[in-house]
């Protein structure tokens, strides 16, 4: 049987992982946004023509694909936090049951 201390340790690790996932996951589309902000598509820009149009269309397509992935990653981080709370609740209940014995 897993001890309350082990459950709390796991909960702490899950919170740490969730924090890292949240930080990194929130940045998934930053590079694409930055690219479009720094080098906006413009007919009078440095790069123009069909190659430029294809490039910018591709960047927008990738950004549309990355955003749902970012959301999935952030949802997973929240599930990690929820599981951490559950583990701590289980540890509390286990300790209470051991104290009652």
Secondary structure, DSSP 8 states (H G I E B T S, - for coil): ---HHHHHHHHHHHHHHHHHHHHHHTTTTHHHHHHHHHT---TTSSS-SHHHHHHHHHHHHHHHHHHHHHHHHHHHHHHHHHHHHHHHHHHHHHHHHHHH-
